Amino acid sequence: QVQLVESGGGLVQAGGSLRLSCAASGRTFSTYGMGWFRQAPGKEREFVAVITWSGSSTYYADSVKGRFTISRDNAKNTVYLQMNSLKPEDTAVYYCAAEKWGTIVTNVHEYDYWGQGTQVTVSS
């Protein structure tokens, strides 16, 4: 069992930065692949970024590539999402999720555990 708690969301102006954190409980955190997803009002939840269990590989949605960076610290049971050059279209609730195979997975339905989400609002 893995429990996930996101933090770091807030209100920021376009062009600004935020760093999201996702703290995980459970001794097996380091074996899970970790993803970030987001959901805007009236839209489906969409993939943002993923990192493998070791942190050796990452993958990003085209919409955030070059602006967002996912990383993890297995000693702290935490995964991060550094978001730079934010745009109003990045406004959404951001969720972290854990996937038991530890690999690159972008399908929302293949994740096993989810956090409650943190709101990110980017003003123009």
Residue frames as qw, qx, qy, qz and C-alpha x, y, z in Angstrom:
[[0.000, 0.888, 0.459, 0.000, 0.00, 0.00, 0.00],
 [0.405, 0.064, 0.023, 0.912, 1.26, 3.49, -0.90],
 [0.022, -0.872, -0.447, 0.196, -0.28, 6.73, 0.27],
 [0.457, 0.275, 0.196, 0.823, 0.51, 9.92, -1.63],
 [0.118, -0.857, -0.358, 0.351, 0.19, 13.54, -0.51],
 [0.483, 0.516, 0.204, 0.677, 0.82, 16.41, -2.92],
 [0.257, -0.821, -0.218, 0.460, 1.83, 19.93, -1.94],
 [0.405, -0.267, 0.307, 0.818, 3.22, 23.09, -3.48],
 [0.211, 0.601, 0.609, 0.473, 0.33, 24.24, -5.61],
 [0.134, -0.612, -0.292, 0.723, -0.90, 27.81, -5.66],
 [0.392, 0.880, 0.266, -0.043, -1.55, 30.91, -7.71],
 [0.508, -0.368, 0.330, 0.706, 1.21, 32.21, -9.97],
 [0.377, 0.752, -0.068, -0.536, 1.45, 34.67, -12.83],
 [0.871, 0.477, 0.078, 0.085, 2.16, 33.50, -16.36],
 [0.475, 0.711, -0.396, 0.333, 5.87, 32.99, -16.84],
 [0.405, -0.656, 0.505, -0.389, 6.38, 32.10, -13.20],
 [0.479, 0.229, -0.845, 0.068, 7.46, 28.86, -11.54],
 [0.740, -0.432, 0.237, -0.458, 6.16, 26.39, -8.99],
 [0.269, 0.319, -0.906, 0.073, 7.60, 23.23, -7.51],
 [0.830, -0.270, -0.096, -0.479, 5.17, 20.46, -6.62],
 [0.017, -0.380, 0.893, -0.239, 6.09, 17.74, -4.14],
 [0.843, -0.157, -0.306, -0.413, 4.52, 14.35, -3.59],
 [0.188, -0.472, 0.781, -0.363, 5.34, 12.61, -0.34],
 [0.775, -0.012, -0.547, -0.318, 4.79, 8.87, -0.23],
 [0.586, -0.460, 0.572, -0.342, 4.36, 6.48, 2.64],
 [0.979, 0.132, 0.098, -0.118, 5.34, 2.84, 2.43],
 [0.560, -0.546, 0.531, 0.325, 8.62, 0.97, 2.28],
 [0.666, 0.231, 0.611, 0.359, 8.21, 0.04, -1.39],
 [0.244, 0.888, 0.075, -0.384, 8.15, 3.59, -2.77],
 [0.113, -0.660, 0.576, 0.469, 11.51, 3.15, -4.46],
 [0.387, 0.047, 0.878, 0.278, 10.17, 0.31, -6.61],
 [0.376, 0.708, 0.573, -0.168, 7.31, 2.31, -8.11],
 [0.289, 0.318, 0.353, 0.831, 7.24, 4.38, -11.23],
 [0.046, -0.614, -0.460, 0.639, 5.85, 7.80, -10.38],
 [0.237, 0.460, 0.523, 0.677, 3.75, 10.00, -12.59],
 [0.085, 0.384, 0.284, -0.874, 2.21, 13.44, -12.55],
 [0.116, 0.511, 0.743, 0.417, -1.17, 14.04, -14.12],
 [0.073, 0.189, 0.213, -0.956, -3.47, 17.04, -14.28],
 [0.072, 0.559, 0.806, 0.180, -7.15, 17.70, -14.70],
 [0.055, -0.015, -0.018, -0.998, -8.67, 20.99, -15.74],
 [0.453, 0.305, 0.529, -0.650, -12.38, 21.75, -15.18],
 [0.725, 0.498, 0.110, -0.462, -14.55, 19.90, -17.68],
 [0.532, 0.590, -0.590, -0.146, -11.62, 17.94, -19.08],
 [0.969, -0.126, -0.211, 0.035, -10.29, 14.44, -18.63],
 [0.581, -0.705, 0.346, 0.214, -7.26, 13.73, -16.50],
 [0.727, 0.656, -0.184, 0.083, -4.14, 13.91, -18.67],
 [0.869, -0.158, -0.038, 0.468, -0.59, 12.69, -18.44],
 [0.003, -0.986, 0.166, 0.028, 2.11, 15.25, -17.63],
 [0.248, 0.681, -0.674, 0.143, 5.35, 13.44, -16.71],
 [0.963, -0.251, -0.043, -0.088, 6.69, 10.12, -15.44],
 [0.064, 0.715, -0.679, 0.153, 9.89, 8.86, -13.86],
 [0.798, 0.033, -0.601, -0.037, 11.07, 5.27, -13.47],
 [0.785, -0.578, -0.217, 0.051, 11.72, 3.64, -10.11],
 [0.744, -0.185, -0.041, 0.641, 15.45, 4.44, -10.24],
 [0.006, -0.883, -0.044, 0.468, 15.06, 7.92, -11.67],
 [0.464, -0.251, 0.578, 0.623, 17.17, 6.96, -14.67],
 [0.122, 0.292, 0.671, 0.671, 14.46, 7.64, -17.23],
 [0.199, 0.492, 0.410, -0.742, 11.80, 10.30, -17.61],
 [0.168, 0.360, 0.709, 0.582, 9.13, 11.11, -20.18],
 [0.090, 0.387, 0.288, -0.871, 6.98, 14.19, -20.72],
 [0.427, 0.717, 0.548, -0.060, 3.84, 15.25, -22.48],
 [0.479, 0.410, 0.272, 0.727, 4.61, 17.44, -25.49],
 [0.126, -0.877, -0.274, -0.373, 2.73, 20.31, -23.90],
 [0.527, -0.844, 0.100, 0.024, 5.18, 20.56, -20.99],
 [0.876, 0.060, 0.069, 0.473, 8.43, 19.32, -22.54],
 [0.454, 0.424, -0.046, 0.782, 11.25, 21.78, -21.95],
 [0.250, -0.639, 0.063, -0.725, 9.32, 23.61, -19.20],
 [0.789, -0.489, 0.150, -0.341, 8.63, 20.93, -16.56],
 [0.384, 0.441, -0.791, 0.180, 11.11, 18.59, -14.87],
 [0.874, -0.394, -0.100, -0.268, 10.22, 15.50, -12.86],
 [0.320, 0.484, -0.731, 0.359, 12.65, 14.12, -10.29],
 [0.824, -0.462, -0.254, -0.207, 12.62, 11.88, -7.24],
 [0.012, 0.576, -0.694, 0.432, 14.50, 11.33, -4.01],
 [0.759, -0.177, -0.604, -0.164, 13.99, 7.74, -2.90],
 [0.398, 0.000, -0.654, 0.643, 15.71, 8.40, 0.42],
 [0.178, 0.075, 0.329, -0.924, 12.99, 10.94, 1.19],
 [0.230, 0.433, 0.872, -0.014, 10.13, 9.01, -0.45],
 [0.198, 0.748, 0.206, -0.599, 9.34, 12.09, -2.49],
 [0.500, 0.354, 0.537, 0.579, 8.80, 12.94, -6.14],
 [0.049, -0.605, -0.089, 0.790, 8.92, 16.48, -7.48],
 [0.472, 0.622, 0.495, 0.380, 7.61, 18.42, -10.44],
 [0.232, -0.477, 0.035, 0.847, 9.47, 21.64, -11.20],
 [0.380, 0.714, 0.556, 0.188, 7.27, 23.81, -13.40],
 [0.260, -0.423, 0.118, 0.860, 8.81, 26.79, -15.18],
 [0.108, 0.079, -0.454, -0.881, 7.48, 29.24, -17.75],
 [0.213, 0.395, 0.853, -0.268, 3.95, 28.51, -16.63],
 [0.145, -0.153, -0.483, -0.850, 1.05, 29.33, -18.92],
 [0.550, -0.053, 0.252, -0.794, -2.63, 29.90, -18.16],
 [0.820, 0.113, -0.401, -0.392, -3.40, 26.60, -19.91],
 [0.416, 0.193, -0.824, 0.334, -1.37, 24.82, -17.22],
 [0.427, -0.250, 0.388, -0.777, -4.13, 25.65, -14.74],
 [0.760, -0.095, -0.581, -0.274, -5.47, 22.40, -13.30],
 [0.742, -0.543, 0.336, -0.205, -5.51, 20.13, -10.31],
 [0.447, 0.556, -0.700, 0.020, -2.23, 18.21, -10.34],
 [0.912, -0.309, 0.150, -0.224, -2.09, 14.63, -9.10],
 [0.085, 0.546, -0.832, -0.041, 0.81, 12.32, -8.43],
 [0.941, 0.007, 0.002, -0.338, 0.38, 8.60, -8.93],
 [0.313, -0.519, 0.794, 0.038, 2.34, 5.40, -8.33],
 [0.849, 0.322, -0.266, -0.325, 2.66, 2.50, -10.75],
 [0.823, -0.439, 0.357, -0.045, 3.91, -0.87, -9.45],
 [0.913, 0.282, 0.114, 0.271, 6.06, -1.94, -12.42],
 [0.497, -0.645, 0.157, 0.559, 8.43, 0.98, -12.04],
 [0.508, 0.160, 0.526, 0.663, 8.57, 1.76, -15.75],
 [0.103, 0.153, -0.169, -0.968, 7.50, 4.52, -18.14],
 [0.069, 0.506, 0.858, 0.058, 3.70, 4.45, -18.13],
 [0.050, -0.027, -0.079, -0.995, 1.50, 7.25, -19.46],
 [0.422, -0.393, -0.657, -0.486, -1.93, 5.62, -19.30],
 [0.346, -0.438, 0.330, -0.761, -3.93, 6.95, -16.37],
 [0.884, -0.194, -0.101, -0.413, -5.69, 3.60, -15.96],
 [0.838, 0.162, -0.466, 0.233, -2.45, 1.72, -15.30],
 [0.086, 0.480, -0.526, 0.697, -1.60, 3.56, -12.10],
 [0.526, -0.285, -0.792, 0.118, -2.28, 1.88, -8.81],
 [0.357, -0.619, -0.477, 0.512, -2.30, 4.70, -6.25],
 [0.176, 0.679, 0.242, 0.671, -3.27, 8.36, -6.42],
 [0.203, -0.167, -0.432, 0.863, -2.92, 11.42, -4.27],
 [0.117, 0.711, 0.604, -0.341, -5.71, 13.89, -3.53],
 [0.415, 0.658, 0.330, 0.535, -4.34, 16.56, -5.84],
 [0.300, -0.554, -0.156, 0.761, -3.09, 20.12, -5.51],
 [0.378, 0.856, 0.352, -0.014, -4.51, 23.13, -7.35],
 [0.434, -0.211, 0.259, 0.837, -2.28, 25.12, -9.70],
 [0.289, 0.865, 0.404, -0.072, -3.69, 28.35, -11.07],
 [0.475, -0.085, 0.256, 0.838, -1.78, 30.44, -13.60],
 [0.193, 0.839, 0.342, -0.377, -3.08, 33.96, -14.19],
 [0.602, 0.495, 0.307, 0.547, -2.52, 35.84, -17.44]]
